[in-house]
Amino acid sequence: MPKDPNILLSYVNMKLRDFYKDLDAFCAAECVDRDELEERLGDVNYDYDPDTNQFTTSWGDYAFPNERPKYPWE
């Protein structure tokens, strides 16, 4: 697996989008330990979303949480 989490994220999401119905199918075909993959991407705040079949972040469209605009009630 790539060491850079951004490259890893791009690679995994591309494979999930184009070739695999879910994360279990990807991990089985690519001989990847699911727990290790989820931990590595979790370290950079990405979690697997089975509804969209991709790793996403709760930050929305922002690369870093501190780039998110503040809401008036915050």
Summary of the structure (lengths in Angstrom):
residues: 74
radius of gyration: 13.8
end to end distance: 38.9
largest distance: 47.0
contacts: 161
relative contact order: 0.15
helix: 46%
strand: 8%
